[in-house]
Amino acid sequence: MSTDTPDAPTDDPPSRAELAARVDELEEALAEATADDGDKKMSIIATKGTLDMAYPPLILASTAAAFGYDVTVFHTFWGLEILHEERSKNLKLSSVGNPNMPVPNAVAALPGMDRVTTKMMEKKIADNDTATIEELIETSLEMGVEFQACQMTIDLMGYDEDEFYDGVTTGVGAATALQDMADADIQLLV
């Protein structure tokens, strides 16, 4: 059996300066590997045009934009009502089939109840100092949110593109919307 021990390394341990330089080098490499490339993307499909369903895509879009997301909201079918400058100011709230309405469906189905529940919601929005649909659209556009109007729906429903808010992108088809969703980090259907 050998009692020989391996030779101890003759190299001196690294100096504090060398260790600090190596730590700096590793921290830079880690920062580069984990750096946020700033290309976060959210794609929202808005399909409903009632007062209560106009808020979710607008709030989500403006909030995501505030957090640095590149946001696209593709409006199709009744969702185009949100982008229509005049109609968006008169969106209604459907009281029938809404389980959270403070009236039973039998009462909600009575003529004029949608008008009553819409007025109730508008009062609640005003009393709570909640942003209007118009304010949310304008804020979102200022923050760079791209609102897209489905061309097939424009044609089908006979919308006049000139009646949409300034800044709305028209002429967008399903293929473009699908590509946008495929490229997005977050995809939502509202």
Secondary structure, 3 states (H helix, E strand, C coil): CCCCCCCCCCCCCCCHHHHHHHHHHHHHHHHHHHCCCCCCEEEEEECCCCHHHHHHHHHHHHHHHHCCCEEEEEECHHHHHHCECCHHHHCCCCCCCCCCCCCCHHHHCCCCHHHHHHHHHHHHHHHCCCCCHHHHHHHHHHCCCEEEEEHHHHHHHCCCHHHECCCCEEEECHHHHHHHHHHCCEEEEC
